[in-house]
């Protein structure tokens, strides 16, 4: 699918954003990581992939802000809920988008988002997908959970979040 010209150009979507969600069972995480690694090194693909692991991006932002080493002590002293609140107010969608956009996108490039489950609860994919970053490029999200074209349900057990702009791959 990621090599099909209609996907690369966003054709046939009735002015919808070109976001596809590849849902998988959370227990298959290691197999999916292996598959993504194979995709990243596949020289026969007729498109370029920009693979962005959201958890790695989150950690890089923490490192850049010089707060990564302080996080364990902060959690121990102030508790999990306080730490989560502080991190979510410090690192939001804008910071994640800025990191993803740090290098210009090339025509025909597919943005592949991984690490969705790892980045939870620091960020939720439905809030990131609302960003205008995704308006003009094809996006493929690897999602450990379910998407029924109306709701995303992370790990198949958390409270679902409404999201209507994507299309289910499977």
C-alpha positions as CSV (number, residue, x, y, z in Angstrom):
1,X,0.0,0.0,0.0
2,X,2.8,2.5,0.8
3,X,4.1,2.2,-2.7
4,X,0.8,2.8,-4.5
5,X,0.8,6.1,-6.3
6,X,-2.7,7.0,-5.1
7,X,-1.5,6.6,-1.5
8,X,1.6,8.6,-2.1
9,X,-0.4,11.4,-3.7
10,X,-3.4,11.2,-1.4
11,X,-5.8,10.6,-4.3
12,X,-9.3,9.3,-3.8
13,X,-9.7,10.7,-0.3
14,X,-12.4,13.4,-0.8
15,X,-10.1,16.0,0.6
16,X,-9.4,13.9,3.7
17,X,-5.9,13.8,5.2
18,X,-3.9,10.9,4.0
19,X,-3.5,9.1,7.4
20,X,-3.6,5.3,7.6
21,X,-3.5,3.3,10.8
22,X,-2.1,-0.2,10.9
23,X,-3.6,-1.8,14.0
24,X,-2.0,-4.8,15.6
25,X,-2.4,-6.8,18.8
26,X,-0.2,-5.4,21.5
27,X,1.3,-8.8,22.2
28,X,2.7,-8.7,18.6
29,X,4.9,-5.7,19.4
30,X,8.2,-7.4,18.9
31,X,7.1,-8.9,15.5
32,X,5.9,-5.4,14.4
33,X,9.2,-3.8,15.4
34,X,11.0,-6.5,13.3
35,X,8.7,-5.8,10.4
36,X,9.4,-2.0,10.7
37,X,13.1,-2.7,10.8
38,X,12.8,-4.8,7.6
39,X,10.8,-1.9,5.9
40,X,13.5,0.6,6.9
41,X,16.2,-1.4,5.1
42,X,14.2,-2.5,2.1
43,X,16.0,-1.0,-0.9
44,X,13.3,-2.3,-3.3
45,X,10.6,0.1,-2.0
46,X,9.4,2.6,-4.5
47,X,9.0,5.3,-1.9
48,X,11.1,6.8,0.9
49,X,10.2,6.2,4.5
50,X,10.8,8.6,7.4
51,X,10.3,6.5,10.4
52,X,9.7,8.4,13.6
53,X,9.5,6.6,17.0
54,X,7.4,8.9,19.2
55,X,8.9,7.6,22.4
56,X,12.5,8.2,21.1
57,X,11.4,11.7,20.1
58,X,10.0,12.3,23.6
59,X,13.2,11.1,25.2
60,X,15.3,13.4,22.8
61,X,13.2,16.4,23.8
62,X,13.7,15.6,27.5
63,X,17.4,15.3,26.8
64,X,17.5,18.6,24.9
65,X,15.6,20.3,27.8
66,X,18.2,18.8,30.2
67,X,15.4,17.1,32.3
68,X,15.9,13.4,31.4
69,X,18.2,12.6,34.3
70,X,15.9,14.4,36.8
71,X,12.7,12.4,35.9
72,X,13.3,9.4,38.1
73,X,14.0,11.6,41.2
74,X,11.0,13.8,40.4
75,X,8.7,10.8,40.2
76,X,10.0,9.4,43.5
77,X,9.7,12.7,45.3
78,X,6.5,14.0,43.9
79,X,4.7,10.9,42.6
80,X,3.7,9.6,39.2
81,X,0.6,11.8,38.7
82,X,2.5,15.0,39.3
83,X,5.4,13.9,37.1
84,X,3.0,13.1,34.3
85,X,1.2,16.4,34.6
86,X,4.5,18.3,34.5
87,X,5.8,16.4,31.5
88,X,2.6,16.8,29.6
89,X,2.5,20.5,30.2
90,X,6.2,20.9,29.2
91,X,6.3,18.6,26.2
92,X,3.2,18.9,24.0
93,X,2.2,18.3,20.4
94,X,4.0,21.4,19.2
95,X,7.3,20.1,20.5
96,X,6.8,16.6,19.0
97,X,5.8,18.2,15.6
98,X,8.8,20.5,15.7
99,X,11.1,17.5,16.1
100,X,9.4,15.5,13.4
101,X,9.7,18.5,11.0
102,X,13.4,19.2,11.9
103,X,14.4,18.0,8.5
104,X,12.3,19.0,5.4
105,X,10.1,16.4,3.9
106,X,10.8,15.2,0.4
107,X,8.2,14.5,-2.3
108,X,7.1,10.9,-2.2
109,X,8.2,10.4,1.4
110,X,5.9,8.5,3.7
111,X,5.9,9.5,7.4
112,X,5.8,6.3,9.5
113,X,4.9,6.8,13.2
114,X,6.0,4.1,15.6
115,X,6.4,3.9,19.4
116,X,2.8,4.9,20.0
117,X,2.4,2.5,22.9
118,X,5.8,3.3,24.4
119,X,5.0,7.0,24.4
120,X,1.8,6.5,26.4
121,X,0.8,8.1,28.7
122,X,3.1,11.1,27.9
123,X,1.4,11.6,24.6
124,X,-1.7,10.3,22.8
125,X,-1.7,9.7,19.0
126,X,-5.1,11.3,18.4
127,X,-3.8,14.6,19.6
128,X,-0.7,14.4,17.4
129,X,-2.7,13.5,14.3
130,X,-4.8,16.6,14.7
131,X,-1.7,18.7,13.9
132,X,-1.5,20.4,10.5
133,X,1.8,18.6,9.9
134,X,-0.1,15.7,8.3
135,X,-2.2,17.7,5.8
136,X,0.1,17.3,2.8
137,X,2.0,14.0,3.2
138,X,1.1,10.4,3.5
139,X,1.2,9.0,7.1
140,X,1.2,5.4,8.3
141,X,0.8,4.9,12.0
142,X,1.6,1.6,13.6
143,X,-0.9,1.3,16.4
144,X,-1.0,-1.3,19.2
145,X,-4.7,-1.5,19.6
146,X,-7.8,-1.1,17.6
147,X,-9.3,1.6,15.3
148,X,-12.9,1.2,14.1
149,X,-12.8,4.3,11.8
150,X,-14.3,6.3,14.7
151,X,-12.3,5.5,17.8
152,X,-8.8,4.6,18.7
153,X,-8.4,2.2,21.6
154,X,-4.8,1.8,22.7
155,X,-3.8,-1.7,23.9
156,X,-7.4,-2.8,23.2
157,X,-8.3,-1.9,26.8
158,X,-7.9,1.8,27.5
159,X,-10.8,4.2,27.1
160,X,-11.2,4.9,23.4
161,X,-10.5,8.3,21.9
162,X,-12.6,9.7,19.1
163,X,-10.7,10.2,15.8
164,X,-12.4,10.3,12.4
165,X,-9.7,11.5,10.0
166,X,-7.8,8.3,9.4
167,X,-8.3,5.1,7.5
168,X,-7.8,1.6,8.8
169,X,-5.2,-0.3,6.8
170,X,-6.3,-3.8,7.9
